[in-house]
């Protein structure tokens, strides 16, 4: 009765190990070739012309909303109603702020047109540290909870007006002129209005304030962009960011040109759109860096694995016999097989 005997052939073992290492190297190279570059991010070439065209259209829609005079008057009427002793509309009642102390006193200084820019010169800058912070003033008037609620309501109501809400931090631009306290934004508005169809207060409104009309236009542009990205199934974060940048940049550029033509030189600056654009540009660079770092890590890992496999292959090769021509390798394999067969016959006999 014969028994199965396993005989180890050193040459055959080395050849098998070499083949295994070669197979591992092939798998490694295949992994490198099959990296999902959609996860790493698309380049600008991956954004099609139709994608860009749609984003431009969304930006144009935002610009139309921003420069619509009928909408501006409608929103201003809401603010006017909210400023009455007794509001007549639901929106006016929700935003009612008649009697708030921040509208009554000019607390930082005065200029010849201060009555038209009372928000800039006092009581409306939430970052002011000059004794006229609206949160501080209104909490003194209504208490802590009531003060916070009325501050939010009052400032939101101001965005409905034609003049708009003050940019946070505007009070930091105060300075003295001829012994009186004024503000750089007020001076810039005066200078910008020269030779145009606008008054300094109107120039201020177009250049340096936050308005609900602009907030709405920016929101519409972003929502439309999100919907298109979802429908088009654009997975790359980089490509998404690029598309939103195109839409917002179109909105800002067209609005500015439109305003300059309409006002005789003063562009219409949508602060919400500019803010959203800055945020999206920062997002674009952050995502780009993160995904490039991910690609770098994956590449480094594959190179490291390839070096290890290469070392193993070289180490294996050192233990193999060296012959002068390919046929000698074949003869050696045949001799090894013959020896294995003879040993098998011995044990089976």
TIDRENSE-231372 format. One record per residue (C-alpha): residue in one letter; x, y, z; residue number from 1. Coordinates in Angstrom, 2 decimals. Layout:
# TIDRENSE-231372
<"A", <X, Y, Z>, NUM>
...
***
This chain:
# TIDRENSE-231372
<"X", <0.00, 0.00, 0.00>, 1>
<"X", <1.52, 3.30, -1.05>, 2>
<"X", <1.64, 6.45, 1.02>, 3>
<"X", <1.62, 9.98, -0.29>, 4>
<"X", <4.90, 11.71, 0.43>, 5>
<"X", <5.55, 15.43, 0.01>, 6>
<"X", <9.02, 16.26, -1.22>, 7>
<"X", <10.10, 19.89, -1.12>, 8>
<"X", <11.97, 21.06, -4.20>, 9>
<"X", <13.93, 24.27, -3.31>, 10>
<"X", <13.97, 25.48, -6.89>, 11>
<"X", <10.27, 24.90, -7.34>, 12>
<"X", <9.53, 26.68, -4.04>, 13>
<"X", <11.55, 29.70, -5.13>, 14>
<"X", <9.81, 29.77, -8.49>, 15>
<"X", <6.41, 29.56, -6.80>, 16>
<"X", <7.37, 32.39, -4.43>, 17>
<"X", <8.58, 34.47, -7.34>, 18>
<"X", <5.32, 33.86, -9.16>, 19>
<"X", <3.31, 34.81, -6.05>, 20>
<"X", <5.26, 38.03, -5.64>, 21>
<"X", <4.76, 38.81, -9.29>, 22>
<"X", <1.02, 38.25, -8.91>, 23>
<"X", <0.97, 40.58, -5.87>, 24>
<"X", <2.80, 43.23, -7.85>, 25>
<"X", <0.28, 42.95, -10.68>, 26>
<"X", <-2.58, 43.34, -8.17>, 27>
<"X", <-0.86, 46.40, -6.71>, 28>
<"X", <-0.49, 47.98, -10.13>, 29>
<"X", <-4.13, 47.19, -10.90>, 30>
<"X", <-5.16, 48.94, -7.67>, 31>
<"X", <-3.23, 52.01, -8.72>, 32>
<"X", <-4.85, 51.91, -12.15>, 33>
<"X", <-8.33, 51.47, -10.69>, 34>
<"X", <-8.28, 54.39, -8.24>, 35>
<"X", <-11.67, 56.11, -8.35>, 36>
<"X", <-10.69, 59.58, -9.46>, 37>
<"X", <-14.29, 60.73, -9.00>, 38>
<"X", <-13.63, 60.51, -5.27>, 39>
<"X", <-10.44, 62.51, -5.64>, 40>
<"X", <-12.16, 65.32, -7.52>, 41>
<"X", <-12.83, 66.48, -11.02>, 42>
<"X", <-10.75, 69.03, -12.82>, 43>
<"X", <-12.20, 71.98, -14.68>, 44>
<"X", <-12.18, 69.81, -17.82>, 45>
<"X", <-14.82, 67.59, -16.21>, 46>
<"X", <-17.34, 70.46, -16.16>, 47>
<"X", <-19.18, 70.46, -19.44>, 48>
<"X", <-20.26, 73.49, -21.45>, 49>
<"X", <-23.95, 72.78, -20.65>, 50>
<"X", <-23.06, 72.76, -16.94>, 51>
<"X", <-21.42, 76.16, -17.23>, 52>
<"X", <-24.27, 77.55, -19.32>, 53>
<"X", <-26.87, 76.50, -16.76>, 54>
<"X", <-24.88, 78.11, -13.94>, 55>
<"X", <-24.63, 81.35, -15.92>, 56>
<"X", <-28.41, 81.31, -16.38>, 57>
<"X", <-28.90, 80.85, -12.62>, 58>
<"X", <-26.55, 83.77, -12.00>, 59>
<"X", <-28.55, 85.91, -14.42>, 60>
<"X", <-31.77, 85.00, -12.60>, 61>
<"X", <-30.17, 86.18, -9.35>, 62>
<"X", <-29.07, 89.44, -10.97>, 63>
<"X", <-32.59, 90.10, -12.26>, 64>
<"X", <-34.01, 89.59, -8.76>, 65>
<"X", <-31.35, 91.84, -7.23>, 66>
<"X", <-32.08, 94.72, -9.61>, 67>
<"X", <-35.88, 94.42, -9.76>, 68>
<"X", <-37.38, 97.79, -8.76>, 69>
<"X", <-40.87, 96.42, -8.15>, 70>
<"X", <-39.51, 93.91, -5.65>, 71>
<"X", <-37.42, 96.61, -3.99>, 72>
<"X", <-40.50, 98.82, -3.49>, 73>
<"X", <-42.55, 95.87, -2.23>, 74>
<"X", <-39.98, 94.99, 0.42>, 75>
<"X", <-39.53, 98.64, 1.40>, 76>
<"X", <-43.29, 98.91, 1.96>, 77>
<"X", <-43.04, 96.01, 4.41>, 78>
<"X", <-40.36, 97.90, 6.33>, 79>
<"X", <-42.42, 101.09, 6.27>, 80>
<"X", <-45.43, 99.25, 7.67>, 81>
<"X", <-43.24, 97.67, 10.37>, 82>
<"X", <-42.10, 101.19, 11.34>, 83>
<"X", <-45.66, 102.49, 11.95>, 84>
<"X", <-47.07, 102.80, 15.49>, 85>
<"X", <-49.56, 100.10, 14.48>, 86>
<"X", <-48.70, 97.82, 11.58>, 87>
<"X", <-51.43, 96.90, 9.09>, 88>
<"X", <-49.97, 93.74, 7.52>, 89>
<"X", <-48.92, 90.40, 8.99>, 90>
<"X", <-45.33, 90.92, 7.85>, 91>
<"X", <-45.35, 94.41, 9.34>, 92>
<"X", <-46.58, 93.07, 12.67>, 93>
<"X", <-43.93, 90.35, 12.73>, 94>
<"X", <-41.16, 92.88, 12.01>, 95>
<"X", <-42.66, 95.74, 14.02>, 96>
<"X", <-39.93, 97.86, 15.68>, 97>
<"X", <-41.50, 101.25, 16.27>, 98>
<"X", <-40.23, 102.74, 19.51>, 99>
<"X", <-36.90, 100.93, 19.63>, 100>
<"X", <-34.33, 103.20, 21.22>, 101>
<"X", <-31.67, 102.49, 18.59>, 102>
<"X", <-33.71, 104.50, 16.04>, 103>
<"X", <-34.04, 107.56, 18.27>, 104>
<"X", <-30.55, 108.63, 19.24>, 105>
<"X", <-27.45, 109.36, 17.20>, 106>
<"X", <-24.84, 108.04, 19.60>, 107>
<"X", <-21.46, 108.26, 17.86>, 108>
<"X", <-21.33, 111.46, 15.85>, 109>
<"X", <-23.03, 113.55, 13.23>, 110>
<"X", <-22.61, 114.65, 9.64>, 111>
<"X", <-24.63, 116.82, 7.29>, 112>
<"X", <-26.55, 113.79, 6.00>, 113>
<"X", <-26.59, 111.75, 9.21>, 114>
<"X", <-30.43, 111.67, 9.34>, 115>
<"X", <-30.33, 109.69, 6.09>, 116>
<"X", <-27.67, 107.33, 7.46>, 117>
<"X", <-28.76, 107.09, 11.08>, 118>
<"X", <-28.11, 103.34, 11.10>, 119>
<"X", <-24.49, 103.81, 10.06>, 120>
<"X", <-23.83, 106.43, 12.72>, 121>
<"X", <-25.39, 104.74, 15.71>, 122>
<"X", <-27.22, 101.87, 17.30>, 123>
<"X", <-27.19, 99.32, 14.49>, 124>
<"X", <-23.69, 97.79, 14.38>, 125>
<"X", <-23.76, 94.51, 16.33>, 126>
<"X", <-19.95, 94.62, 16.56>, 127>
<"X", <-19.75, 98.14, 17.97>, 128>
<"X", <-17.85, 98.65, 21.24>, 129>
<"X", <-18.60, 102.38, 21.43>, 130>
<"X", <-21.63, 102.30, 23.70>, 131>
<"X", <-24.21, 101.97, 20.94>, 132>
<"X", <-24.30, 98.21, 20.41>, 133>
<"X", <-27.94, 97.35, 19.54>, 134>
<"X", <-27.96, 94.22, 21.69>, 135>
<"X", <-26.82, 96.20, 24.74>, 136>
<"X", <-29.24, 99.08, 24.13>, 137>
<"X", <-32.28, 96.92, 23.48>, 138>
<"X", <-31.63, 94.56, 26.40>, 139>
<"X", <-31.59, 97.64, 28.62>, 140>
<"X", <-34.92, 98.67, 27.07>, 141>
<"X", <-36.69, 95.28, 26.96>, 142>
<"X", <-34.69, 92.95, 29.22>, 143>
<"X", <-32.33, 90.17, 28.17>, 144>
<"X", <-34.72, 87.87, 26.29>, 145>
<"X", <-36.86, 90.70, 24.90>, 146>
<"X", <-33.74, 92.65, 23.94>, 147>
<"X", <-32.25, 89.78, 21.95>, 148>
<"X", <-35.56, 89.09, 20.19>, 149>
<"X", <-36.09, 92.77, 19.36>, 150>
<"X", <-32.51, 93.15, 18.13>, 151>
<"X", <-32.99, 90.29, 15.66>, 152>
<"X", <-36.41, 91.57, 14.60>, 153>
<"X", <-35.22, 95.15, 14.16>, 154>
<"X", <-32.11, 94.30, 12.13>, 155>
<"X", <-34.01, 91.83, 9.93>, 156>
<"X", <-36.68, 94.49, 9.34>, 157>
<"X", <-33.96, 96.94, 8.24>, 158>
<"X", <-32.88, 94.55, 5.49>, 159>
<"X", <-36.33, 95.07, 3.91>, 160>
<"X", <-35.73, 98.80, 3.54>, 161>
<"X", <-34.15, 100.42, 0.49>, 162>
<"X", <-31.21, 101.59, 2.56>, 163>
<"X", <-30.60, 98.15, 4.04>, 164>
<"X", <-28.88, 96.92, 7.18>, 165>
<"X", <-25.49, 98.18, 8.35>, 166>
<"X", <-22.45, 96.02, 7.66>, 167>
<"X", <-21.21, 94.53, 10.95>, 168>
<"X", <-18.03, 96.31, 11.97>, 169>
<"X", <-18.86, 99.59, 10.23>, 170>
<"X", <-18.23, 101.48, 13.47>, 171>
<"X", <-14.54, 100.57, 13.25>, 172>
<"X", <-14.29, 102.96, 10.29>, 173>
<"X", <-15.21, 106.02, 12.35>, 174>
<"X", <-12.72, 108.92, 12.25>, 175>
<"X", <-12.55, 112.64, 13.07>, 176>
<"X", <-12.89, 115.26, 10.38>, 177>
<"X", <-12.81, 119.00, 11.15>, 178>
<"X", <-13.37, 118.19, 14.79>, 179>
<"X", <-16.43, 116.06, 14.09>, 180>
<"X", <-16.85, 112.33, 14.13>, 181>
<"X", <-17.63, 110.79, 10.75>, 182>
<"X", <-17.15, 107.46, 9.01>, 183>
<"X", <-15.09, 106.32, 6.04>, 184>
<"X", <-18.09, 104.52, 4.52>, 185>
<"X", <-20.04, 107.80, 4.63>, 186>
<"X", <-17.17, 109.61, 2.93>, 187>
<"X", <-16.82, 106.93, 0.28>, 188>
<"X", <-20.56, 107.14, -0.38>, 189>
<"X", <-20.30, 110.92, -0.82>, 190>
<"X", <-17.40, 110.61, -3.23>, 191>
<"X", <-19.02, 107.77, -5.19>, 192>
<"X", <-22.24, 109.76, -5.68>, 193>
<"X", <-20.51, 112.71, -7.40>, 194>
<"X", <-21.49, 112.88, -11.07>, 195>
<"X", <-24.08, 110.11, -10.77>, 196>
<"X", <-27.87, 109.90, -10.46>, 197>
<"X", <-27.71, 108.91, -6.79>, 198>
<"X", <-27.52, 110.78, -3.50>, 199>
<"X", <-24.85, 109.81, -0.94>, 200>
<"X", <-27.46, 107.80, 1.00>, 201>
<"X", <-28.53, 105.97, -2.18>, 202>
<"X", <-24.89, 105.31, -3.10>, 203>
<"X", <-24.38, 103.88, 0.38>, 204>
<"X", <-27.38, 101.60, -0.13>, 205>
<"X", <-26.04, 100.25, -3.42>, 206>
<"X", <-22.50, 99.69, -2.19>, 207>
<"X", <-22.31, 99.06, 1.53>, 208>
<"X", <-25.51, 97.61, 2.98>, 209>
<"X", <-27.20, 94.25, 3.40>, 210>
<"X", <-30.67, 93.96, 1.86>, 211>
<"X", <-33.28, 91.22, 1.89>, 212>
<"X", <-33.62, 91.55, -1.87>, 213>
<"X", <-29.96, 90.55, -2.29>, 214>
<"X", <-30.31, 87.79, 0.30>, 215>
<"X", <-33.26, 86.38, -1.62>, 216>
<"X", <-31.47, 86.60, -4.97>, 217>
<"X", <-28.40, 84.86, -3.59>, 218>
<"X", <-30.52, 82.16, -1.99>, 219>
<"X", <-32.39, 81.49, -5.24>, 220>
<"X", <-29.11, 81.23, -7.16>, 221>
<"X", <-27.65, 78.75, -4.66>, 222>
<"X", <-30.83, 76.64, -4.44>, 223>
<"X", <-31.07, 76.38, -8.23>, 224>
<"X", <-27.41, 75.37, -8.37>, 225>
<"X", <-27.94, 72.67, -5.74>, 226>
<"X", <-30.96, 71.30, -7.60>, 227>
<"X", <-29.07, 71.11, -10.89>, 228>
<"X", <-26.08, 69.43, -9.23>, 229>
<"X", <-28.39, 66.85, -7.68>, 230>
<"X", <-30.31, 66.20, -10.90>, 231>
<"X", <-27.10, 66.00, -12.95>, 232>
<"X", <-25.65, 63.62, -10.31>, 233>
<"X", <-22.40, 65.54, -10.00>, 234>
<"X", <-20.58, 63.71, -7.18>, 235>
<"X", <-17.26, 65.55, -7.10>, 236>
<"X", <-17.09, 68.17, -4.34>, 237>
<"X", <-14.58, 70.14, -6.36>, 238>
<"X", <-16.84, 70.22, -9.42>, 239>
<"X", <-19.83, 71.22, -7.27>, 240>
<"X", <-17.88, 74.09, -5.78>, 241>
<"X", <-16.70, 75.22, -9.20>, 242>
<"X", <-20.25, 75.33, -10.53>, 243>
<"X", <-21.53, 77.37, -7.59>, 244>
<"X", <-18.62, 79.79, -8.00>, 245>
<"X", <-19.61, 80.32, -11.64>, 246>
<"X", <-23.25, 81.00, -10.71>, 247>
<"X", <-22.39, 83.42, -7.89>, 248>
<"X", <-19.71, 85.20, -9.91>, 249>
<"X", <-22.21, 85.69, -12.74>, 250>
<"X", <-24.74, 87.09, -10.28>, 251>
<"X", <-22.22, 89.56, -8.81>, 252>
<"X", <-20.75, 90.67, -12.14>, 253>
<"X", <-24.04, 91.17, -13.97>, 254>
<"X", <-25.60, 92.94, -10.96>, 255>
<"X", <-22.64, 95.32, -10.75>, 256>
<"X", <-22.70, 96.15, -14.45>, 257>
<"X", <-26.49, 96.49, -14.46>, 258>
<"X", <-26.34, 98.87, -11.49>, 259>
<"X", <-23.55, 100.95, -13.01>, 260>
<"X", <-25.55, 101.45, -16.22>, 261>
<"X", <-28.74, 102.27, -14.33>, 262>
<"X", <-27.15, 104.63, -11.79>, 263>
<"X", <-24.73, 106.44, -14.01>, 264>
<"X", <-21.57, 104.78, -12.79>, 265>
<"X", <-22.24, 103.29, -9.35>, 266>
<"X", <-22.31, 99.47, -9.45>, 267>
<"X", <-24.80, 97.43, -7.49>, 268>
<"X", <-22.87, 95.31, -4.98>, 269>
<"X", <-24.70, 92.34, -3.52>, 270>
<"X", <-23.03, 91.79, -0.15>, 271>
<"X", <-24.73, 88.39, 0.41>, 272>
<"X", <-23.54, 87.13, -2.98>, 273>
<"X", <-20.00, 88.38, -2.35>, 274>
<"X", <-20.01, 86.66, 1.06>, 275>
<"X", <-21.32, 83.41, -0.44>, 276>
<"X", <-18.69, 83.59, -3.21>, 277>
<"X", <-15.85, 84.03, -0.69>, 278>
<"X", <-17.15, 81.07, 1.30>, 279>
<"X", <-17.35, 78.92, -1.86>, 280>
<"X", <-13.84, 79.88, -3.00>, 281>
<"X", <-12.46, 78.92, 0.42>, 282>
<"X", <-14.38, 75.62, 0.22>, 283>
<"X", <-12.94, 74.97, -3.25>, 284>
<"X", <-9.34, 75.34, -2.07>, 285>
<"X", <-9.92, 73.34, 1.13>, 286>
<"X", <-11.54, 70.45, -0.77>, 287>
<"X", <-8.83, 70.57, -3.43>, 288>
<"X", <-6.09, 70.38, -0.80>, 289>
<"X", <-7.83, 67.58, 1.10>, 290>
<"X", <-8.38, 65.42, -1.99>, 291>
<"X", <-4.90, 66.06, -3.37>, 292>
<"X", <-3.53, 65.00, 0.01>, 293>
<"X", <-5.64, 61.84, -0.20>, 294>
<"X", <-4.25, 61.07, -3.66>, 295>
<"X", <-0.72, 61.71, -2.40>, 296>
<"X", <-1.23, 59.30, 0.51>, 297>
<"X", <-2.66, 56.59, -1.76>, 298>
<"X", <0.21, 57.00, -4.23>, 299>
<"X", <2.79, 56.88, -1.44>, 300>
<"X", <1.23, 53.69, -0.06>, 301>
<"X", <1.31, 52.00, -3.47>, 302>
<"X", <4.92, 53.00, -4.07>, 303>
<"X", <5.90, 51.70, -0.63>, 304>
<"X", <4.18, 48.37, -1.28>, 305>
<"X", <5.84, 48.16, -4.70>, 306>
<"X", <9.28, 48.74, -3.12>, 307>
<"X", <8.65, 45.95, -0.59>, 308>
<"X", <7.59, 43.54, -3.33>, 309>
<"X", <10.58, 44.51, -5.43>, 310>
<"X", <12.91, 43.82, -2.51>, 311>
<"X", <11.30, 40.42, -1.98>, 312>
<"X", <11.67, 39.56, -5.65>, 313>
<"X", <15.36, 40.57, -5.63>, 314>
<"X", <15.92, 38.59, -2.42>, 315>
<"X", <14.31, 35.55, -4.00>, 316>
<"X", <16.43, 35.87, -7.11>, 317>
<"X", <19.66, 35.77, -5.09>, 318>
<"X", <18.98, 32.18, -4.00>, 319>
<"X", <18.26, 30.90, -7.52>, 320>
<"X", <20.81, 29.19, -9.73>, 321>
<"X", <22.16, 31.29, -12.55>, 322>
<"X", <22.55, 29.82, -16.04>, 323>
<"X", <23.97, 31.16, -19.26>, 324>
<"X", <20.90, 30.61, -21.43>, 325>
<"X", <17.13, 29.97, -21.06>, 326>
<"X", <17.38, 26.29, -22.08>, 327>
<"X", <19.57, 25.52, -19.06>, 328>
<"X", <16.74, 26.73, -16.78>, 329>
<"X", <14.35, 24.36, -18.59>, 330>
<"X", <16.78, 21.43, -18.30>, 331>
<"X", <17.17, 22.17, -14.58>, 332>
<"X", <13.43, 22.10, -14.08>, 333>
<"X", <13.24, 18.82, -16.00>, 334>
<"X", <16.03, 17.31, -13.86>, 335>
<"X", <14.23, 18.47, -10.74>, 336>
<"X", <11.03, 16.82, -11.92>, 337>
<"X", <12.87, 13.58, -12.81>, 338>
<"X", <14.48, 13.48, -9.36>, 339>
<"X", <11.08, 14.06, -7.77>, 340>
<"X", <9.55, 11.24, -9.86>, 341>
<"X", <12.34, 8.78, -8.93>, 342>
<"X", <11.93, 9.58, -5.24>, 343>
<"X", <8.21, 9.09, -5.55>, 344>
<"X", <8.72, 5.70, -7.25>, 345>
<"X", <11.03, 4.59, -4.44>, 346>
<"X", <8.53, 5.38, -1.74>, 347>
<"X", <5.65, 3.89, -3.73>, 348>
<"X", <7.45, 0.64, -4.53>, 349>
***
